[in-house]
Amino acid sequence: MVELNAHLQGILDTLPTKPGCYLMKDAEGQVIYVGKAVNLRSRVRSYFHSGQDQDLKTRQLVHRIRDIEWIVVGSELEALILEMNLIKKYRPRYNIRLKDDKRYPYIKVHWADAFPKVTVTRQMVRDGSRYFGPYTSVWAVHQTLDVLRRIFPYLTCDRVITGKDERPCLYYDIKLCSGPCIGAIDQASYRQMINDLCEFLEGRTAPIVDRLRNEMEQAAEELRFERAAALRDQIHAIERVVEKQKVISNEQIDSDVIAIARDNGEACVQVFFIRSGLIGREYFILEGAMGGAGQRSYRGIYQTILFRSRQHPAAGFITTGS
């Protein structure tokens, strides 16, 4: 067991056993590592058990830890998404290595093509394409594309698409391509699917699900049961992934959540800034916080934090206190 000071030992003793993310800080208060866990207590405590299996990077990290914060979430998937958002915000030195990368990776949708492809790029050029990102790592991009391709089986080969090929590629057989090369999907339907993919990346999933459900019902009425089953599976896949919405809100709107906890004349104020699906945080310790804090007091503190954090106020304003 690594020797710990009283502050860190107190944190380890009070960690919850729920899923969430943890932020490790150095002596200057800088976030040096962000991680996720199914069980926060078990995962964070494991860093401080000395062992020969820890690599040099992990030993250096543990040596620099002076404080740990955590955020509890509802599921492992929520923890994954929140972790990526926090890494994107703080860029901790022990999470990512970008020394050899001049730019962050983006998802590129080649919208100017008749049958758009979806690729990964580090350069944004004005060629009629749509770009989504940036992501903190190529791994995060490919994890996203793996999910997207199962829901929206887009084209990946270099064939000239005429719709008259005799045989499709293997990806069509394993349902990772919609088969425009053999005419299994026409240009208009293919472009609609790619537009759905773009809408999905922007978080606007409800209209997609509604339209697909209507198409599914129509296909069933017309006795096209294979098509109806494919649409049903696509809807279920989207709904599973959309669990991420619980991390930010039920609606993709910018909003701020401010919480105040008071005890013995002091108060801790924490604000979550939710902007375009990404989460940022600021917190402050207030002295002389005796008595109750009404809505006016909350708003005064909120405006001060906005100024210090250089954030623009959001449409939604939610308060909670204890």
C-alpha positions as CSV (number, residue, x, y, z in Angstrom):
1,M,0.0,0.0,0.0
2,V,1.3,3.4,-1.0
3,E,1.8,5.8,2.0
4,L,-1.0,8.3,2.0
5,N,-1.6,11.6,3.8
6,A,-4.7,12.1,5.9
7,H,-6.5,14.0,3.1
8,L,-6.2,11.3,0.5
9,Q,-6.9,8.6,3.0
10,G,-10.1,10.4,3.9
11,I,-11.2,10.5,0.2
12,L,-10.5,6.8,-0.3
13,D,-12.5,5.9,2.8
14,T,-15.6,7.8,1.5
15,L,-15.6,6.9,-2.1
16,P,-19.0,5.6,-3.3
17,T,-19.4,2.1,-4.9
18,K,-21.3,3.5,-7.8
19,P,-20.3,4.1,-11.5
20,G,-18.8,7.4,-12.3
21,C,-15.7,9.4,-13.2
22,Y,-12.8,10.5,-11.1
23,L,-10.4,13.5,-11.5
24,M,-7.0,13.3,-10.0
25,K,-5.2,16.6,-9.2
26,D,-1.6,17.6,-8.4
27,A,-0.3,20.0,-5.8
28,E,-1.3,23.0,-8.0
29,G,-4.9,21.8,-8.3
30,Q,-4.4,20.9,-12.0
31,V,-6.3,17.9,-13.3
32,I,-3.7,15.4,-14.3
33,Y,-5.8,12.4,-14.9
34,V,-9.5,11.6,-15.6
35,G,-10.8,8.1,-15.4
36,K,-14.1,6.2,-15.4
37,A,-15.2,3.2,-13.3
38,V,-18.1,0.9,-12.7
39,N,-17.2,1.0,-9.0
40,L,-15.5,4.2,-8.1
41,R,-14.3,3.0,-4.7
42,S,-12.7,-0.1,-6.0
43,R,-11.1,1.5,-9.1
44,V,-9.6,4.6,-7.4
45,R,-8.3,2.6,-4.4
46,S,-6.5,0.2,-6.7
47,Y,-4.1,3.0,-7.8
48,F,-2.7,3.1,-4.3
49,H,-1.9,-0.6,-3.8
50,S,1.8,-0.9,-4.5
51,G,2.6,-3.6,-7.0
52,Q,5.2,-4.6,-9.6
53,D,2.5,-4.6,-12.3
54,Q,2.2,-0.8,-12.4
55,D,4.0,0.8,-15.2
56,L,6.3,3.9,-14.8
57,K,3.6,6.2,-16.0
58,T,1.1,5.0,-13.4
59,R,3.7,5.2,-10.6
60,Q,4.5,8.8,-11.6
61,L,0.8,9.7,-11.7
62,V,0.2,8.3,-8.2
63,H,3.2,10.1,-6.8
64,R,1.8,13.4,-8.0
65,I,-1.8,13.0,-6.8
66,R,-2.7,15.4,-4.1
67,D,-6.5,15.5,-4.4
68,I,-9.3,13.5,-6.1
69,E,-12.8,14.5,-7.1
70,W,-15.5,12.2,-8.4
71,I,-18.8,12.5,-10.2
72,V,-21.4,9.7,-9.8
73,V,-23.5,8.7,-12.9
74,G,-26.2,6.2,-13.7
75,S,-24.4,3.7,-15.9
76,E,-21.1,2.5,-17.4
77,L,-22.1,4.1,-20.7
78,E,-22.7,7.4,-19.1
79,A,-19.3,7.2,-17.4
80,L,-17.6,6.6,-20.7
81,I,-19.3,9.6,-22.3
82,L,-18.6,11.9,-19.3
83,E,-15.0,10.7,-19.2
84,M,-14.5,11.8,-22.9
85,N,-16.1,15.1,-22.2
86,L,-13.9,15.8,-19.2
87,I,-10.8,14.8,-21.0
88,K,-11.7,17.1,-23.8
89,K,-12.1,19.9,-21.3
90,Y,-9.0,19.4,-19.1
91,R,-6.6,17.6,-21.5
92,P,-4.8,15.9,-18.6
93,R,-1.2,15.1,-19.2
94,Y,-1.6,11.4,-18.1
95,N,-4.6,10.8,-20.3
96,I,-3.6,11.8,-23.8
97,R,-0.4,12.1,-25.8
98,L,-0.6,14.6,-28.7
99,K,3.1,15.4,-29.1
100,D,3.2,13.9,-32.6
101,D,-0.2,15.2,-33.6
102,K,-0.7,18.6,-35.0
103,R,-4.5,18.4,-35.0
104,Y,-7.2,16.5,-33.3
105,P,-9.2,14.0,-35.3
106,Y,-12.6,14.7,-36.8
107,I,-15.3,12.5,-38.4
108,K,-15.7,13.6,-42.0
109,V,-18.9,13.0,-44.0
110,H,-18.2,13.5,-47.7
111,W,-21.5,15.1,-48.3
112,A,-20.5,16.5,-51.8
113,D,-20.3,13.0,-53.2
114,A,-23.3,11.3,-54.7
115,F,-23.0,8.4,-52.2
116,P,-21.2,10.0,-49.2
117,K,-18.6,8.1,-47.3
118,V,-17.6,8.6,-43.6
119,T,-13.9,8.8,-42.8
120,V,-11.5,10.1,-40.2
121,T,-9.4,13.2,-40.8
122,R,-7.2,15.8,-39.0
123,Q,-7.8,18.6,-41.5
124,M,-10.9,20.6,-42.2
125,V,-11.1,21.9,-45.8
126,R,-13.9,23.7,-47.6
127,D,-14.9,20.8,-49.9
128,G,-18.6,20.6,-49.1
129,S,-18.1,17.9,-46.4
130,R,-19.5,17.9,-42.9
131,Y,-17.2,17.6,-40.0
132,F,-17.9,16.4,-36.4
133,G,-15.5,16.8,-33.5
134,P,-12.8,17.3,-32.5
135,Y,-12.3,14.1,-30.6
136,T,-9.5,13.7,-28.0
137,S,-8.1,10.6,-29.7
138,V,-8.4,8.4,-32.8
139,W,-9.6,5.6,-30.5
140,A,-12.6,7.7,-29.5
141,V,-13.4,8.4,-33.2
142,H,-13.2,4.7,-34.2
143,Q,-15.3,3.7,-31.2
144,T,-18.0,6.2,-32.4
145,L,-17.8,4.9,-36.0
146,D,-18.1,1.3,-34.9
147,V,-21.4,2.2,-33.3
148,L,-22.6,4.4,-36.2
149,R,-21.9,1.8,-38.8
150,R,-24.1,-0.8,-37.1
151,I,-27.0,1.7,-37.1
152,F,-26.3,3.5,-40.4
153,P,-24.4,1.0,-42.7
154,Y,-22.5,3.4,-44.8
155,L,-20.3,2.8,-47.8
156,T,-16.6,2.2,-47.3
157,C,-15.3,0.7,-50.5
158,D,-13.9,2.5,-53.6
159,R,-16.3,1.1,-56.2
160,V,-17.9,3.4,-58.7
161,I,-21.6,3.2,-57.7
162,T,-23.9,2.4,-60.6
163,G,-26.3,0.2,-58.8
164,K,-25.7,-2.5,-61.4
165,D,-22.9,-4.6,-59.9
166,E,-23.6,-8.3,-59.9
167,R,-22.3,-9.0,-56.4
168,P,-21.8,-6.9,-53.3
169,C,-18.8,-7.0,-51.0
170,L,-18.6,-8.9,-47.7
171,Y,-19.7,-5.9,-45.7
172,Y,-23.2,-6.1,-47.3
173,D,-23.5,-9.8,-46.2
174,I,-22.7,-8.9,-42.6
175,K,-25.0,-5.9,-42.6
176,L,-22.2,-3.3,-42.4
177,C,-23.0,-1.8,-45.8
178,S,-26.4,-1.0,-47.3
179,G,-25.4,-2.2,-50.8
180,P,-25.8,0.8,-53.1
181,C,-23.5,-1.0,-55.6
182,I,-26.1,-3.6,-56.4
183,G,-29.1,-1.3,-56.1
184,A,-30.2,-2.5,-52.7
185,I,-30.6,1.1,-51.7
186,D,-31.1,4.0,-54.1
187,Q,-29.3,7.4,-54.0
188,A,-32.1,9.3,-52.3
189,S,-32.5,6.7,-49.5
190,Y,-28.8,6.4,-49.0
191,R,-28.4,10.2,-48.6
192,Q,-31.3,10.2,-46.2
193,M,-29.5,7.6,-44.1
194,I,-26.3,9.6,-44.1
195,N,-28.2,12.7,-43.2
196,D,-29.7,10.7,-40.3
197,L,-26.1,9.8,-39.3
198,C,-25.2,13.5,-39.2
199,E,-28.3,14.4,-37.2
200,F,-27.4,11.6,-34.8
201,L,-23.9,13.0,-34.3
202,E,-25.5,16.3,-33.5
203,G,-27.8,14.7,-30.9
204,R,-31.0,15.2,-32.8
205,T,-32.2,11.6,-32.5
206,A,-36.0,12.0,-31.8
207,P,-37.0,13.0,-35.3
208,I,-35.0,10.1,-36.7
209,V,-36.7,7.5,-34.5
210,D,-40.1,9.0,-35.2
211,R,-39.6,8.8,-39.0
212,L,-38.1,5.3,-38.8
213,R,-41.0,4.1,-36.7
214,N,-43.5,5.4,-39.3
215,E,-41.5,3.7,-42.1
216,M,-41.5,0.4,-40.0
217,E,-45.3,0.5,-39.5
218,Q,-45.9,1.3,-43.2
219,A,-43.6,-1.6,-44.3
220,A,-45.5,-3.9,-42.0
221,E,-48.8,-2.8,-43.4
222,E,-47.5,-3.5,-46.9
223,L,-46.4,-7.0,-45.7
224,R,-42.7,-6.2,-46.2
225,F,-41.8,-7.9,-43.0
226,E,-38.0,-8.1,-43.7
227,R,-37.8,-4.4,-44.2
228,A,-39.9,-3.8,-41.1
229,A,-37.7,-6.0,-39.0
230,A,-34.5,-4.2,-40.2
231,L,-36.1,-0.8,-39.3
232,R,-37.1,-2.2,-35.9
233,D,-33.5,-3.3,-35.2
234,Q,-32.2,0.1,-36.3
235,I,-34.6,1.9,-33.9
236,H,-33.5,-0.4,-31.0
237,A,-29.9,0.3,-31.8
238,I,-30.4,4.1,-31.7
239,E,-32.4,3.9,-28.5
240,R,-29.7,1.9,-26.8
241,V,-27.0,4.5,-27.7
242,V,-29.2,7.4,-26.8
243,E,-28.8,6.4,-23.2
244,K,-26.0,9.0,-23.3
245,Q,-28.7,11.8,-23.1
246,K,-29.0,11.1,-19.4
247,V,-25.5,12.5,-18.9
248,I,-26.3,15.9,-20.3
249,S,-30.1,16.3,-20.3
250,N,-33.3,15.0,-21.9
251,E,-33.1,17.8,-24.4
252,Q,-30.0,19.0,-26.3
253,I,-30.1,22.5,-24.9
254,D,-27.4,24.6,-23.3
255,S,-28.1,24.9,-19.5
256,D,-26.3,25.4,-16.2
257,V,-26.9,23.5,-13.0
258,I,-25.8,25.2,-9.8
259,A,-25.6,23.4,-6.4
260,I,-24.9,24.8,-3.0
261,A,-24.1,22.8,0.1
262,R,-23.8,24.6,3.4
263,D,-22.3,23.5,6.7
264,N,-21.0,25.4,9.8
265,G,-21.0,28.8,8.2
266,E,-19.3,27.7,5.0
267,A,-20.7,26.8,1.6
268,C,-19.4,24.9,-1.5
269,V,-20.9,26.1,-4.8
270,Q,-20.5,24.0,-7.9
271,V,-21.8,24.8,-11.4
272,F,-22.0,22.4,-14.3
273,F,-21.9,24.3,-17.6
274,I,-23.6,22.2,-20.4
275,R,-22.8,23.5,-23.8
276,S,-23.6,21.6,-27.0
277,G,-23.6,18.3,-25.1
278,L,-20.2,18.9,-23.3
279,I,-19.9,19.4,-19.6
280,G,-17.7,21.9,-17.9
281,R,-17.4,22.6,-14.1
282,E,-16.4,25.3,-11.7
283,Y,-16.6,25.4,-7.9
284,F,-15.9,27.9,-5.2
285,I,-15.8,27.8,-1.4
286,L,-17.8,30.6,0.3
287,E,-17.2,31.8,3.9
288,G,-19.8,33.3,6.2
289,A,-22.6,31.5,4.4
290,M,-25.0,31.6,7.4
291,G,-28.7,31.2,6.9
292,G,-30.7,30.2,3.8
293,A,-30.0,31.2,0.3
294,G,-32.9,32.3,-1.8
295,Q,-33.2,32.5,-5.6
296,R,-31.7,36.0,-5.6
297,S,-28.7,34.8,-3.8
298,Y,-28.3,31.8,-6.2
299,R,-28.4,34.1,-9.2
300,G,-25.9,36.5,-7.7
301,I,-23.4,33.7,-7.1
302,Y,-24.2,32.3,-10.6
303,Q,-23.4,35.6,-12.3
304,T,-20.1,35.9,-10.4
305,I,-19.1,32.4,-11.5
306,L,-20.1,33.1,-15.1
307,F,-17.8,36.1,-15.1
308,R,-14.9,34.3,-13.5
309,S,-15.3,31.3,-15.8
310,R,-15.8,33.4,-19.0
311,Q,-19.0,31.6,-19.8
312,H,-22.0,32.9,-21.6
313,P,-25.3,32.3,-19.7
314,A,-27.4,29.4,-20.9
315,A,-31.1,29.2,-21.5
316,G,-31.7,26.7,-18.7
317,F,-30.9,27.6,-15.0
318,I,-31.4,24.9,-12.4
319,T,-30.6,25.2,-8.7
320,T,-30.4,22.8,-5.9
321,G,-29.1,23.2,-2.3
322,S,-28.7,21.6,1.1
